[in-house]
Amino acid sequence: MGKKKVVWTRRAEIQMFAIMDYYAERNKSDDYSLKLYEAIELKLSKVDFTVSIPQKSAIENIFYLVHNHRSVFFTLEGNTLF
């Protein structure tokens, strides 16, 4: 399989920024927020659909993975994760 591309939906972007803002405000620093975002991006880029690491949700063609007690939902079209 070729290189995957991660495309955040508008709703996912808003939710991710809200989470990042929460941690930035709580910790009085952007460090944790940026590390969290980078870790999720890295995990999504390494998703291997030949293994059962991403869990299949009850909704057709929707998968999820868990990172530090947070669920990340996505769908796959070709080599693009949405």
N, C-alpha and C positions, 0 to 999 in steps of 0.2 A: 504494500500500500504506500502511496506517495506521501509527501509531507501534508499534514493536516493544517487547516486554517481555522482559527477560532474567531467566530463572529458573535459579539454580544448583541442581544436584542436590546431595544431601547429600554424595555422594562427591567431587564437584567442589569443594564448599566446603572439605572436609577437606584435599584436595590443595592448594587455593589457599592456605589458611591455613598449611599446612606450608611451602610455598614462601616465603610472606611471613615466617614465623618464621625460616627459614634466612637470608634476607637481612638481617633485623633483627639477628640474632645476629652474623652475619659482619661487618656494617657498623657495629654498635653504635648503630644509629639506625633508626627506622621510616620515614624519608623515602623511601628507594628502594622499599621494599615498598608504601607507599601510592601512589607514582607508578606503579608497575608495575600495581597493581590498577586504578587509574583509567584507565590507558592501555588495558588489556584491555577494561574496561567500555565505554569510548568506541569502541573498534574494533568491538566486538560490536553496539553500538547503531547503527553506521553500515553494517553489512553490507547490501549490496544484492544481492538474489538475481537481478536481471536481468543482472548482470555475472558473469563467472566468477572473481571475486576469492576467494570461499570455495571451496576445493578440495573435491571430492566424494571421500569415502573409499571403500574397498572394501566397507564395510558399508552396506547400503541405508538411505537417509534420514539418513546421518551426514555432516556437513560438517566442515571444519577450516580454520583460518587460522593463520598463523605470526606471532608477535610476538616480536621479539628472541630468536630461536632457540628459542622455546617454542611448542609446538603447542596450540591450543585447539580441542577437539572440541565439536560441538553438533548438535542436531537442531532442526527448525522445525515447529511446529504452529500454523497460523494466523499470528498476529503475535507469537508467543511463541517465544523461543529457549531451549532447554533444554540 
